[in-house]
Amino acid sequence: MTAETAKNPAQPEETTQYTVLKLRFYPSPEQAALIEKTFGCCRYLWNKMLSDVQEFYAATDLQYIPTPARYKKEAPFLKEVDSQALCTVHQNLRRAFLDFFRAPGAFGAPQFKTKKACRDSFTVYCREYRTGPSIYLTADGFQMPKLGFLRAKVHRRPLPRWALVSVTVRKTRSGKYFAAIAFKCPVRQPEPVVPTAERTLGLNYSLNRFYVDSEGNSPDLPGVARSKEKLSRIQRKLSRMQYGSGNYEKQLQKLRLQHERIANQRRDFIHKESRRIANAWDAVCVRDADLAELARRLKQPNVLDLGFGMFRECLRYKLERQGKPLILVDRYYPSTRTCSACGHVEAAVSYKRRTWTCPACGTVHQREINAAKNIKAEGLARFRA
């Protein structure tokens, strides 16, 4: 080792990490009207550009997407909203066509948007000028072009090295406004963690308990069941009301708020549980299951209720940021039918059975715990192979 190498040891490579702060903000009536107009202009521009693309392709067999500036003469109201939001619509349509042509089986063709069906949102990117950035965050809100200062609940402050990238404004069905503020920051790649059997956890999806791990534990589920009972009562009451009446609209708002509450409960549980597991273990093994196919095969609509797919994705990126692996086991691996003690593979084990006895060694297994142990063993074997 030379003296220069000793003084300057190899530093870990830097990568760009993106973090999003989701803030609820409270616009004034004038700002709310401009936000609604921006939603409408973005939807109008998307439909207009998509229509022109289809007509141009049918006539010339070539792909061409006009820029937003072309439509401002025939639609002067487009000049009243932020041009950056309109430019983002153009970029999104271009990206949608690129994804469709690259993988038509995975991505559908771009579709027209309607006021009732589409999600009300628009994105504005931050620009640097001599006078400062076009978007910036303060202690009690954030500044945006055209809209001005928007008062918000800032529950978390960005770190000094974070650079603001964009703001996505969204309105929920219940009428609340949220801003997803994206930041980027250069970070050093963490040292890869080599998993061991003692520091690795196996997770098996469970219909009733969300998951069962290889240690025999399962999480404390949020009160979603109680919230769903309340949701059913609200829906039954709504069905007996006259459509379009004042009481109908009030009950419909209650329904939207209850749906939002259930989604928030689910999201809060998923983030807290995935963070707890990512901090406590060096590696996690989980089956790469297609949950939609599992729901169709078992004819159980509650397979997708708690969002195990979202939990798996949150677990992946939280482990990845610490240099820890999420090991995916093949979805067709017979973890339920395999004896974790001797390796015997049973012909069939129903998902309705809680226990089964191995005919080869006589071990009595808890079906879900046994599956989690097999997922852990198979994941470690695949990682070391």
C-alpha positions as a LaTeX table, in Angstrom:
\begin{tabular}{lrrr}
\hline
Residue & $x$ (\AA) & $y$ (\AA) & $z$ (\AA) \\
\hline
Met1 & 0.00 & 0.00 & 0.00 \\
Thr2 & 1.42 & 3.35 & $-1.03$ \\
Ala3 & 1.42 & 6.44 & 1.16 \\
Glu4 & $-1.06$ & 8.15 & $-1.18$ \\
Thr5 & $-3.50$ & 5.21 & $-0.90$ \\
Ala6 & $-3.16$ & 5.22 & 2.89 \\
Lys7 & $-3.95$ & 8.92 & 3.05 \\
Asn8 & $-6.84$ & 8.71 & 0.58 \\
Pro9 & $-8.63$ & 5.40 & 1.06 \\
Ala10 & $-11.30$ & 4.48 & $-1.47$ \\
Gln11 & $-14.50$ & 6.29 & $-0.66$ \\
Pro12 & $-17.91$ & 4.71 & $-1.27$ \\
Glu13 & $-19.60$ & 5.80 & $-4.46$ \\
Glu14 & $-22.20$ & 8.53 & $-4.21$ \\
Thr15 & $-25.70$ & 8.16 & $-5.59$ \\
Thr16 & $-28.72$ & 10.43 & $-5.75$ \\
Gln17 & $-31.46$ & 9.67 & $-3.24$ \\
Tyr18 & $-34.94$ & 11.12 & $-3.58$ \\
Thr19 & $-37.18$ & 11.92 & $-0.61$ \\
Val20 & $-40.73$ & 13.23 & $-0.74$ \\
Leu21 & $-42.43$ & 15.33 & 1.95 \\
Lys22 & $-46.21$ & 15.17 & 1.78 \\
Leu23 & $-47.78$ & 18.30 & 3.26 \\
Arg24 & $-51.40$ & 19.31 & 3.64 \\
Phe25 & $-51.90$ & 22.94 & 2.69 \\
Tyr26 & $-54.77$ & 25.40 & 3.00 \\
Pro27 & $-55.24$ & 27.68 & $-0.03$ \\
Ser28 & $-57.26$ & 30.87 & 0.00 \\
Pro29 & $-60.44$ & 30.98 & $-2.14$ \\
Glu30 & $-58.51$ & 32.75 & $-4.93$ \\
Gln31 & $-55.69$ & 30.20 & $-4.80$ \\
Ala32 & $-58.18$ & 27.30 & $-4.73$ \\
Ala33 & $-59.89$ & 28.70 & $-7.84$ \\
Leu34 & $-56.54$ & 28.93 & $-9.66$ \\
Ile35 & $-55.64$ & 25.37 & $-8.60$ \\
Glu36 & $-58.98$ & 24.09 & $-9.97$ \\
Lys37 & $-58.34$ & 25.99 & $-13.20$ \\
Thr38 & $-54.88$ & 24.40 & $-13.46$ \\
Phe39 & $-56.41$ & 20.95 & $-13.00$ \\
Gly40 & $-58.85$ & 21.66 & $-15.83$ \\
Cys41 & $-56.19$ & 23.13 & $-18.13$ \\
Cys42 & $-53.90$ & 20.13 & $-17.64$ \\
Arg43 & $-56.76$ & 17.74 & $-18.38$ \\
Tyr44 & $-57.80$ & 19.77 & $-21.46$ \\
Leu45 & $-54.23$ & 19.89 & $-22.77$ \\
Trp46 & $-53.71$ & 16.14 & $-22.28$ \\
Asn47 & $-56.89$ & 15.29 & $-24.21$ \\
Lys48 & $-56.12$ & 17.80 & $-26.97$ \\
Met49 & $-52.56$ & 16.59 & $-27.49$ \\
Leu50 & $-53.63$ & 12.93 & $-27.39$ \\
Ser51 & $-56.34$ & 13.59 & $-29.98$ \\
Asp52 & $-53.86$ & 15.36 & $-32.29$ \\
Val53 & $-51.30$ & 12.57 & $-31.85$ \\
Gln54 & $-53.87$ & 9.96 & $-32.86$ \\
Glu55 & $-55.01$ & 11.98 & $-35.89$ \\
Phe56 & $-51.42$ & 12.63 & $-37.02$ \\
Tyr57 & $-50.48$ & 8.96 & $-36.59$ \\
Ala58 & $-53.54$ & 7.79 & $-38.55$ \\
Ala59 & $-52.72$ & 10.17 & $-41.43$ \\
Thr60 & $-48.91$ & 9.80 & $-41.66$ \\
Asp61 & $-48.04$ & 6.69 & $-39.62$ \\
Leu62 & $-45.58$ & 8.86 & $-37.68$ \\
Gln63 & $-45.44$ & 9.83 & $-34.00$ \\
Tyr64 & $-45.48$ & 13.54 & $-33.18$ \\
Ile65 & $-46.58$ & 15.31 & $-29.97$ \\
Pro66 & $-47.19$ & 19.07 & $-30.29$ \\
Thr67 & $-45.88$ & 21.40 & $-27.60$ \\
Pro68 & $-48.25$ & 23.28 & $-25.24$ \\
Ala69 & $-47.38$ & 26.62 & $-26.86$ \\
Arg70 & $-49.24$ & 25.56 & $-30.01$ \\
Tyr71 & $-52.58$ & 25.50 & $-28.20$ \\
Lys72 & $-52.40$ & 28.86 & $-26.41$ \\
Lys73 & $-53.79$ & 30.82 & $-29.39$ \\
Glu74 & $-56.91$ & 28.70 & $-29.75$ \\
Ala75 & $-57.26$ & 28.34 & $-25.95$ \\
Pro76 & $-56.16$ & 31.64 & $-24.33$ \\
Phe77 & $-57.17$ & 30.42 & $-20.87$ \\
Leu78 & $-54.03$ & 28.24 & $-20.87$ \\
Lys79 & $-52.01$ & 31.44 & $-20.36$ \\
Glu80 & $-53.64$ & 32.01 & $-16.97$ \\
Val81 & $-51.99$ & 28.98 & $-15.32$ \\
Asp82 & $-48.35$ & 28.09 & $-14.70$ \\
Ser83 & $-46.62$ & 27.09 & $-17.95$ \\
Gln84 & $-44.43$ & 24.58 & $-16.07$ \\
Ala85 & $-47.54$ & 22.54 & $-15.20$ \\
Leu86 & $-48.46$ & 22.42 & $-18.91$ \\
Cys87 & $-44.92$ & 21.40 & $-19.88$ \\
Thr88 & $-45.14$ & 18.52 & $-17.39$ \\
Val89 & $-48.31$ & 17.30 & $-19.13$ \\
His90 & $-46.37$ & 17.17 & $-22.41$ \\
Gln91 & $-43.53$ & 15.24 & $-20.78$ \\
Asn92 & $-45.96$ & 12.81 & $-19.13$ \\
Leu93 & $-47.72$ & 12.07 & $-22.43$ \\
Arg94 & $-44.38$ & 11.55 & $-24.17$ \\
Arg95 & $-43.26$ & 9.18 & $-21.39$ \\
Ala96 & $-46.58$ & 7.31 & $-21.55$ \\
Phe97 & $-46.13$ & 6.63 & $-25.27$ \\
Leu98 & $-42.49$ & 5.59 & $-24.79$ \\
Asp99 & $-43.49$ & 3.11 & $-22.07$ \\
Phe100 & $-46.33$ & 1.76 & $-24.23$ \\
Phe101 & $-44.12$ & 1.23 & $-27.30$ \\
Arg102 & $-41.33$ & $-0.27$ & $-25.19$ \\
Ala103 & $-43.51$ & $-2.78$ & $-23.33$ \\
Pro104 & $-47.11$ & $-2.92$ & $-24.63$ \\
Gly105 & $-47.91$ & $-5.90$ & $-22.41$ \\
Ala106 & $-47.00$ & $-4.06$ & $-19.21$ \\
Phe107 & $-48.20$ & $-0.54$ & $-20.11$ \\
Gly108 & $-51.49$ & 0.34 & $-21.75$ \\
Ala109 & $-51.94$ & 2.97 & $-24.42$ \\
Pro110 & $-52.57$ & 6.54 & $-23.12$ \\
Gln111 & $-56.28$ & 7.20 & $-22.57$ \\
Phe112 & $-58.42$ & 10.32 & $-22.53$ \\
Lys113 & $-59.14$ & 11.86 & $-19.12$ \\
Thr114 & $-62.53$ & 12.81 & $-17.75$ \\
Lys115 & $-63.32$ & 15.20 & $-14.93$ \\
Lys116 & $-64.95$ & 12.55 & $-12.73$ \\
Ala117 & $-62.62$ & 9.62 & $-13.36$ \\
Cys118 & $-59.16$ & 11.22 & $-13.45$ \\
Arg119 & $-57.06$ & 12.18 & $-10.48$ \\
Asp120 & $-56.85$ & 15.95 & $-9.92$ \\
Ser121 & $-53.13$ & 16.75 & $-9.80$ \\
Phe122 & $-50.39$ & 18.71 & $-11.53$ \\
Thr123 & $-46.60$ & 18.92 & $-11.14$ \\
Val124 & $-44.35$ & 21.99 & $-11.24$ \\
Tyr125 & $-40.56$ & 21.69 & $-11.36$ \\
Cys126 & $-38.28$ & 24.05 & $-9.49$ \\
Arg127 & $-36.21$ & 26.46 & $-11.59$ \\
Glu128 & $-33.12$ & 28.37 & $-10.44$ \\
Tyr129 & $-33.00$ & 32.08 & $-11.29$ \\
Arg130 & $-30.65$ & 34.90 & $-10.34$ \\
Thr131 & $-33.20$ & 36.08 & $-7.79$ \\
Gly132 & $-33.52$ & 32.59 & $-6.26$ \\
Pro133 & $-35.45$ & 29.35 & $-6.82$ \\
Ser134 & $-38.98$ & 29.44 & $-8.21$ \\
Ile135 & $-40.20$ & 27.11 & $-5.42$ \\
Tyr136 & $-39.01$ & 27.13 & $-1.83$ \\
Leu137 & $-40.15$ & 25.86 & 1.56 \\
Thr138 & $-40.62$ & 28.03 & 4.66 \\
Ala139 & $-41.46$ & 27.33 & 8.28 \\
Asp140 & $-45.23$ & 27.53 & 7.76 \\
Gly141 & $-45.75$ & 26.88 & 4.06 \\
Phe142 & $-44.18$ & 27.00 & 0.60 \\
Gln143 & $-43.95$ & 29.39 & $-2.35$ \\
Met144 & $-45.04$ & 28.44 & $-5.88$ \\
Pro145 & $-45.18$ & 30.33 & $-9.21$ \\
Lys146 & $-48.54$ & 31.95 & $-9.98$ \\
Leu147 & $-50.09$ & 30.62 & $-6.77$ \\
Gly148 & $-47.84$ & 32.57 & $-4.42$ \\
Phe149 & $-47.39$ & 31.57 & $-0.79$ \\
Leu150 & $-49.45$ & 28.57 & 0.37 \\
Arg151 & $-49.94$ & 28.01 & 4.10 \\
Ala152 & $-49.22$ & 24.39 & 5.07 \\
Lys153 & $-48.52$ & 22.09 & 7.99 \\
Val154 & $-44.75$ & 21.52 & 7.76 \\
His155 & $-44.22$ & 18.52 & 10.02 \\
Arg156 & $-40.66$ & 17.81 & 8.85 \\
Arg157 & $-37.81$ & 20.04 & 7.77 \\
Pro158 & $-35.49$ & 19.14 & 4.86 \\
Leu159 & $-31.84$ & 18.50 & 5.63 \\
Pro160 & $-29.22$ & 21.08 & 4.55 \\
Arg161 & $-28.01$ & 19.08 & 1.52 \\
Trp162 & $-31.48$ & 18.45 & 0.14 \\
Ala163 & $-32.28$ & 20.23 & $-3.13$ \\
Leu164 & $-35.92$ & 20.84 & $-4.03$ \\
Val165 & $-36.85$ & 19.23 & $-7.35$ \\
Ser166 & $-40.61$ & 19.49 & $-7.86$ \\
Val167 & $-43.99$ & 19.93 & $-6.23$ \\
Thr168 & $-47.03$ & 17.83 & $-7.11$ \\
Val169 & $-50.34$ & 19.39 & $-6.04$ \\
Arg170 & $-53.23$ & 16.99 & $-5.52$ \\
Lys171 & $-56.81$ & 17.27 & $-4.36$ \\
Thr172 & $-58.48$ & 14.30 & $-2.69$ \\
Arg173 & $-62.09$ & 13.23 & $-3.20$ \\
Ser174 & $-62.94$ & 14.67 & 0.21 \\
Gly175 & $-61.74$ & 18.14 & $-0.86$ \\
Lys176 & $-58.37$ & 18.27 & 0.93 \\
Tyr177 & $-55.28$ & 19.70 & $-0.76$ \\
Phe178 & $-51.88$ & 18.01 & $-0.49$ \\
Ala179 & $-48.46$ & 18.85 & $-1.90$ \\
Ala180 & $-45.81$ & 16.18 & $-2.50$ \\
Ile181 & $-42.51$ & 18.07 & $-2.40$ \\
Ala182 & $-39.65$ & 16.04 & $-3.91$ \\
Phe183 & $-36.04$ & 16.59 & $-2.81$ \\
Lys184 & $-32.82$ & 15.03 & $-4.06$ \\
Cys185 & $-29.63$ & 14.57 & $-2.12$ \\
Pro186 & $-26.26$ & 12.94 & $-2.90$ \\
Val187 & $-25.59$ & 10.10 & $-0.46$ \\
Arg188 & $-22.84$ & 7.53 & $-0.14$ \\
Gln189 & $-23.67$ & 3.97 & $-0.99$ \\
Pro190 & $-23.96$ & 1.97 & 2.25 \\
Glu191 & $-21.68$ & $-0.98$ & 2.84 \\
Pro192 & $-23.43$ & $-4.19$ & 1.75 \\
Val193 & $-24.57$ & $-6.32$ & 4.68 \\
Val194 & $-23.95$ & $-10.07$ & 4.35 \\
Pro195 & $-26.98$ & $-11.85$ & 5.87 \\
Thr196 & $-26.62$ & $-14.67$ & 8.35 \\
Ala197 & $-29.23$ & $-17.16$ & 9.51 \\
Glu198 & $-29.43$ & $-15.51$ & 12.94 \\
Arg199 & $-30.02$ & $-12.02$ & 11.49 \\
Thr200 & $-32.42$ & $-13.00$ & 8.68 \\
Leu201 & $-36.21$ & $-13.00$ & 8.87 \\
Gly202 & $-38.63$ & $-14.97$ & 6.73 \\
Leu203 & $-42.11$ & $-13.55$ & 6.06 \\
Asn204 & $-45.12$ & $-15.52$ & 4.87 \\
Tyr205 & $-48.28$ & $-13.69$ & 3.76 \\
Ser206 & $-51.31$ & $-14.50$ & 5.92 \\
Leu207 & $-54.95$ & $-13.84$ & 5.06 \\
Asn208 & $-55.95$ & $-13.18$ & 8.65 \\
Arg209 & $-52.76$ & $-11.86$ & 10.26 \\
Phe210 & $-51.13$ & $-9.93$ & 7.38 \\
Tyr211 & $-47.93$ & $-11.95$ & 7.76 \\
Val212 & $-46.36$ & $-14.61$ & 9.97 \\
Asp213 & $-42.58$ & $-14.53$ & 10.37 \\
Ser214 & $-40.11$ & $-17.35$ & 10.86 \\
Glu215 & $-40.00$ & $-16.58$ & 14.59 \\
Gly216 & $-43.73$ & $-17.27$ & 14.91 \\
Asn217 & $-44.70$ & $-13.63$ & 15.38 \\
Ser218 & $-47.36$ & $-11.58$ & 13.59 \\
Pro219 & $-48.03$ & $-7.82$ & 13.76 \\
Asp220 & $-50.70$ & $-5.96$ & 15.67 \\
Leu221 & $-53.12$ & $-4.96$ & 12.94 \\
Pro222 & $-54.67$ & $-1.49$ & 12.88 \\
Gly223 & $-58.37$ & $-1.05$ & 13.53 \\
Val224 & $-59.30$ & $-1.44$ & 9.87 \\
Ala225 & $-62.02$ & $-4.01$ & 10.60 \\
Arg226 & $-63.89$ & $-1.55$ & 12.83 \\
Ser227 & $-63.48$ & 1.19 & 10.24 \\
Lys228 & $-64.86$ & $-1.11$ & 7.54 \\
Glu229 & $-67.92$ & $-1.85$ & 9.66 \\
Lys230 & $-68.52$ & 1.88 & 9.92 \\
Leu231 & $-67.99$ & 2.18 & 6.16 \\
Ser232 & $-70.69$ & $-0.45$ & 5.57 \\
Arg233 & $-73.14$ & 1.43 & 7.78 \\
Ile234 & $-72.47$ & 4.67 & 5.88 \\
Gln235 & $-72.98$ & 2.91 & 2.54 \\
Arg236 & $-76.26$ & 1.33 & 3.64 \\
Lys237 & $-77.56$ & 4.68 & 4.82 \\
Leu238 & $-76.46$ & 6.32 & 1.57 \\
Ser239 & $-78.31$ & 3.72 & $-0.51$ \\
Arg240 & $-81.62$ & 4.70 & 1.10 \\
Met241 & $-81.27$ & 8.42 & 0.30 \\
Gln242 & $-82.51$ & 10.28 & $-2.75$ \\
Tyr243 & $-79.76$ & 10.80 & $-5.29$ \\
Gly244 & $-78.70$ & 14.46 & $-5.58$ \\
Ser245 & $-80.41$ & 15.69 & $-2.40$ \\
Gly246 & $-78.62$ & 17.72 & 0.27 \\
Asn247 & $-78.58$ & 14.83 & 2.72 \\
Tyr248 & $-77.22$ & 12.56 & $-0.02$ \\
Glu249 & $-74.28$ & 14.91 & $-0.63$ \\
Lys250 & $-73.54$ & 15.14 & 3.11 \\
Gln251 & $-73.59$ & 11.35 & 3.45 \\
Leu252 & $-71.43$ & 11.01 & 0.34 \\
Gln253 & $-68.85$ & 13.29 & 1.95 \\
Lys254 & $-68.88$ & 11.06 & 5.04 \\
Leu255 & $-68.26$ & 8.07 & 2.76 \\
Arg256 & $-65.27$ & 9.77 & 1.14 \\
Leu257 & $-63.80$ & 10.70 & 4.51 \\
Gln258 & $-64.20$ & 7.13 & 5.78 \\
His259 & $-62.46$ & 5.70 & 2.70 \\
Glu260 & $-59.67$ & 8.20 & 3.29 \\
Arg261 & $-59.41$ & 7.19 & 6.94 \\
Ile262 & $-59.05$ & 3.49 & 6.04 \\
Ala263 & $-56.36$ & 4.31 & 3.46 \\
Asn264 & $-54.48$ & 6.41 & 6.04 \\
Gln265 & $-54.67$ & 3.61 & 8.63 \\
Arg266 & $-53.30$ & 1.15 & 6.11 \\
Arg267 & $-50.48$ & 3.46 & 5.00 \\
Asp268 & $-49.48$ & 4.34 & 8.56 \\
Phe269 & $-49.33$ & 0.68 & 9.57 \\
Ile270 & $-47.29$ & $-0.30$ & 6.51 \\
His271 & $-44.66$ & 2.41 & 6.97 \\
Lys272 & $-44.23$ & 1.82 & 10.71 \\
Glu273 & $-44.04$ & $-1.97$ & 10.40 \\
Ser274 & $-41.64$ & $-1.92$ & 7.45 \\
Arg275 & $-39.39$ & 0.56 & 9.29 \\
Arg276 & $-39.36$ & $-1.62$ & 12.41 \\
Ile277 & $-38.36$ & $-4.72$ & 10.45 \\
Ala278 & $-35.74$ & $-2.90$ & 8.34 \\
Asn279 & $-34.04$ & $-1.56$ & 11.47 \\
Ala280 & $-34.17$ & $-4.83$ & 13.41 \\
Trp281 & $-32.94$ & $-7.36$ & 10.79 \\
Asp282 & $-30.05$ & $-7.61$ & 8.32 \\
Ala283 & $-32.07$ & $-9.36$ & 5.58 \\
Val284 & $-35.67$ & $-10.31$ & 4.89 \\
Cys285 & $-36.90$ & $-13.19$ & 2.75 \\
Val286 & $-40.37$ & $-12.99$ & 1.23 \\
Arg287 & $-42.23$ & $-14.81$ & $-1.51$ \\
Asp288 & $-42.51$ & $-13.03$ & $-4.87$ \\
Ala289 & $-46.25$ & $-13.73$ & $-5.00$ \\
Asp290 & $-48.72$ & $-12.22$ & $-7.45$ \\
Leu291 & $-51.36$ & $-11.05$ & $-4.98$ \\
Ala292 & $-53.96$ & $-10.28$ & $-7.66$ \\
Glu293 & $-53.68$ & $-13.83$ & $-9.00$ \\
Leu294 & $-53.81$ & $-15.17$ & $-5.43$ \\
Ala295 & $-57.04$ & $-13.24$ & $-4.78$ \\
Arg296 & $-58.63$ & $-14.67$ & $-7.93$ \\
Arg297 & $-57.55$ & $-18.21$ & $-7.15$ \\
Leu298 & $-58.68$ & $-18.21$ & $-3.52$ \\
Lys299 & $-61.78$ & $-16.07$ & $-4.25$ \\
Gln300 & $-60.91$ & $-13.95$ & $-1.23$ \\
Pro301 & $-61.43$ & $-10.20$ & $-1.82$ \\
Asn302 & $-59.59$ & $-9.27$ & 1.39 \\
Val303 & $-56.23$ & $-10.46$ & $-0.02$ \\
Leu304 & $-55.53$ & $-6.93$ & $-1.29$ \\
Asp305 & $-57.17$ & $-5.04$ & 1.58 \\
Leu306 & $-54.14$ & $-4.42$ & 3.81 \\
Gly307 & $-51.72$ & $-3.76$ & 0.95 \\
Phe308 & $-49.06$ & $-6.47$ & 1.32 \\
Gly309 & $-47.63$ & $-5.49$ & $-2.07$ \\
Met310 & $-47.08$ & $-1.91$ & $-0.87$ \\
Phe311 & $-45.58$ & $-3.29$ & 2.35 \\
Arg312 & $-43.14$ & $-5.39$ & 0.33 \\
Glu313 & $-42.08$ & $-2.36$ & $-1.74$ \\
Cys314 & $-41.62$ & $-0.14$ & 1.35 \\
Leu315 & $-39.56$ & $-2.87$ & 2.96 \\
Arg316 & $-37.38$ & $-3.13$ & $-0.17$ \\
Tyr317 & $-36.34$ & 0.52 & $-0.35$ \\
Lys318 & $-35.89$ & 0.90 & 3.42 \\
Leu319 & $-33.60$ & $-2.14$ & 3.51 \\
Glu320 & $-31.79$ & $-0.95$ & 0.38 \\
Arg321 & $-30.95$ & 2.41 & 1.96 \\
Gln322 & $-29.16$ & 0.53 & 4.76 \\
Gly323 & $-27.29$ & $-1.83$ & 2.43 \\
Lys324 & $-29.51$ & $-4.77$ & 3.39 \\
Pro325 & $-31.10$ & $-7.16$ & 0.87 \\
Leu326 & $-34.74$ & $-8.08$ & 0.39 \\
Ile327 & $-34.52$ & $-11.65$ & $-0.91$ \\
Leu328 & $-37.42$ & $-12.74$ & $-3.13$ \\
Val329 & $-38.31$ & $-16.42$ & $-3.24$ \\
Asp330 & $-39.90$ & $-17.92$ & $-6.34$ \\
Arg331 & $-43.70$ & $-17.72$ & $-6.15$ \\
Tyr332 & $-44.03$ & $-21.41$ & $-7.09$ \\
Tyr333 & $-41.72$ & $-22.67$ & $-4.35$ \\
Pro334 & $-43.80$ & $-25.12$ & $-2.20$ \\
Ser335 & $-43.11$ & $-23.47$ & 1.15 \\
Thr336 & $-46.41$ & $-24.58$ & 2.70 \\
Arg337 & $-46.07$ & $-28.24$ & 1.67 \\
Thr338 & $-42.39$ & $-28.63$ & 2.62 \\
Cys339 & $-41.42$ & $-29.91$ & 6.07 \\
Ser340 & $-38.93$ & $-27.47$ & 7.61 \\
Ala341 & $-37.51$ & $-30.27$ & 9.79 \\
Cys342 & $-36.70$ & $-33.02$ & 7.25 \\
Gly343 & $-37.42$ & $-31.50$ & 3.82 \\
His344 & $-40.25$ & $-33.86$ & 2.87 \\
Val345 & $-42.69$ & $-32.33$ & 0.33 \\
Glu346 & $-46.34$ & $-33.18$ & 0.97 \\
Ala347 & $-48.70$ & $-33.65$ & $-1.97$ \\
Ala348 & $-51.16$ & $-30.95$ & $-0.88$ \\
Val349 & $-51.89$ & $-28.83$ & 2.21 \\
Ser350 & $-55.06$ & $-26.71$ & 2.21 \\
Tyr351 & $-54.75$ & $-23.06$ & 3.19 \\
Lys352 & $-57.73$ & $-23.63$ & 5.51 \\
Arg353 & $-55.73$ & $-26.01$ & 7.72 \\
Arg354 & $-53.84$ & $-24.45$ & 10.61 \\
Thr355 & $-51.65$ & $-27.48$ & 11.38 \\
Trp356 & $-50.41$ & $-30.56$ & 9.53 \\
Thr357 & $-48.22$ & $-33.52$ & 10.43 \\
Cys358 & $-45.24$ & $-34.57$ & 8.32 \\
Pro359 & $-45.67$ & $-38.27$ & 7.38 \\
Ala360 & $-41.89$ & $-38.73$ & 7.07 \\
Cys361 & $-40.65$ & $-37.46$ & 10.46 \\
Gly362 & $-43.89$ & $-37.00$ & 12.43 \\
Thr363 & $-43.32$ & $-33.29$ & 13.16 \\
Val364 & $-46.49$ & $-31.29$ & 13.78 \\
His365 & $-46.28$ & $-27.95$ & 11.95 \\
Gln366 & $-48.16$ & $-24.70$ & 12.28 \\
Arg367 & $-48.81$ & $-24.22$ & 8.58 \\
Glu368 & $-47.94$ & $-20.50$ & 8.33 \\
Ile369 & $-44.91$ & $-20.63$ & 10.64 \\
Asn370 & $-43.56$ & $-23.63$ & 8.75 \\
Ala371 & $-43.97$ & $-21.75$ & 5.45 \\
Ala372 & $-42.10$ & $-18.73$ & 6.84 \\
Lys373 & $-39.20$ & $-20.95$ & 7.97 \\
Asn374 & $-39.00$ & $-22.55$ & 4.52 \\
Ile375 & $-39.06$ & $-19.12$ & 2.83 \\
Lys376 & $-36.16$ & $-18.02$ & 5.03 \\
Ala377 & $-34.12$ & $-21.17$ & 4.29 \\
Glu378 & $-34.81$ & $-20.99$ & 0.54 \\
Gly379 & $-34.01$ & $-17.26$ & 0.42 \\
Leu380 & $-30.65$ & $-17.72$ & 2.15 \\
Ala381 & $-29.81$ & $-20.62$ & $-0.17$ \\
Arg382 & $-30.60$ & $-18.51$ & $-3.24$ \\
Phe383 & $-28.61$ & $-15.55$ & $-1.89$ \\
Arg384 & $-25.52$ & $-17.69$ & $-1.27$ \\
Ala385 & $-25.75$ & $-19.56$ & $-4.58$ \\
\hline
\end{tabular}
